[in-house]
């Protein structure tokens, strides 16, 4: 049947081209899905194996110091940078840049922006201002995006990690062994963070302080529930497995509420994105279709200030819409 259908279709016409392109896209997306699934599983196994090899090949204290330095911390666990807010942002983003990489990234991005703006406009003062602003802001924006992405991934993994802790505690294992089980079973970022917590408990910290350090390194809101519950249980006693079971249920319910809020605000976010991109798309299309449309008035003194004011006003509108659709749960 399929062979007869392809025999009847005129592959030389427009329908044939559309059909061939659709078949190519179908096969490409299928193979891409298979490849990404296998790559994700391989990466997960590689992360777990790497952590276990480091734990077995290196001295425990040396491994802890190395992990802290890679996360821009001092050997004793304190912040290594003078600007605490920037050090906290680098720490929570999970990058291993180090203190020297951030200035290098700022200088590189500023130089690229300076060259691009100079070639596009020919104005060196404007290029210098944009390069300075971009060199300072772009690395910070990248760190914020990486931090938010890491927090969302950690949020998805946290209930599963608590379930692993509960099963281990109910099987009779001590808390330290339960945390090491999380390190062995779960991928990054939660596996790496609990690996540091396990090393810290090995060298003197109690469970509450180790979890507080995890909360500081991640910056995820649900971890505060876990830290408070463990602190209360440490001081007053009680069944830790039952407490953790209740916390896992609360975290899952909060996650469902966040997803519902995100779904309800999807229309507003899409409207904000459309309204932001539409002027730039229209500007680019008009420059391609009718270059003289803006070229005739580009050198008029009032044009550039008006366009700059429009960009500022549009940015304020984007911030307002962002605050309207951002719902904290």
Residue pairs with C-beta under 8 A, 6 or more apart in sequence:
9 15
9 16
9 19
10 16
11 17
11 19
11 20
43 187
44 187
47 187
47 188
47 191
47 192
48 184
48 185
48 186
48 187
48 191
51 183
51 191
51 192
51 195
52 184
54 63
55 63
55 183
55 195
58 66
60 199
60 202
60 203
61 199
61 203
63 199
64 196
64 199
64 200
64 203
65 75
67 192
67 195
67 196
67 199
68 74
68 75
68 77
68 196
69 75
69 80
70 96
70 98
71 90
71 91
71 94
71 96
71 217
72 79
72 80
72 81
72 87
72 90
72 91
72 97
72 98
72 99
73 79
73 80
73 91
74 80
77 200
77 213
79 87
79 88
79 91
80 87
80 99
81 87
81 90
81 99
86 102
86 140
88 216
88 219
89 140
89 143
89 144
89 147
90 97
90 102
90 143
91 216
91 217
92 147
92 150
92 151
92 217
92 218
92 219
93 143
93 144
93 146
93 147
93 150
94 146
94 147
94 150
94 188
94 189
94 192
95 143
95 146
97 105
102 139
105 138
105 139
106 135
106 136
106 138
106 139
107 135
109 134
109 135
109 138
109 139
110 131
110 132
110 134
110 135
110 136
111 131
111 135
113 127
113 130
113 131
113 134
113 135
113 138
114 127
114 128
114 130
114 131
115 127
117 123
117 126
117 127
117 130
117 131
118 124
118 127
121 127
147 219
150 189
150 218
151 218
151 219
151 220
153 189
154 189
154 190
154 193
154 218
154 220
155 220
155 222
155 251
155 255
156 255
157 186
157 187
157 189
157 190
158 190
158 220
158 222
158 223
158 226
158 251
159 248
159 251
159 252
159 255
160 186
161 182
161 186
161 190
161 194
162 226
162 244
162 245
162 247
162 248
162 251
163 248
164 178
164 181
164 182
164 185
164 186
165 175
165 178
165 179
165 181
165 182
165 241
165 244
166 241
166 244
166 245
166 248
168 177
168 178
168 181
169 175
169 178
169 240
169 241
169 244
170 241
173 181
175 201
175 207
175 240
176 198
176 201
176 202
179 194
179 197
179 198
179 201
180 198
182 190
182 191
182 194
183 191
183 194
183 195
183 198
184 191
185 191
186 194
189 218
193 214
193 217
193 218
194 214
196 213
196 214
196 217
197 210
197 211
197 213
197 214
198 210
200 209
200 210
200 213
201 207
201 210
205 213
206 234
207 230
207 234
208 227
208 230
208 231
208 234
211 223
211 226
211 227
211 230
212 227
214 223
215 223
215 224
215 226
215 227
222 251
222 254
225 247
225 250
225 251
226 244
226 247
229 243
229 244
229 246
229 247
230 240
230 243
232 238
233 240
233 243
254 329
257 329
258 329
261 327
261 329
264 327
265 325
265 326
265 327
268 321
268 324
268 325
269 321
269 325
271 321
272 318
272 321
272 322
272 325
275 314
275 317
275 321
276 314
276 318
279 310
279 314
283 294
286 293
286 294
287 293
287 294
297 303
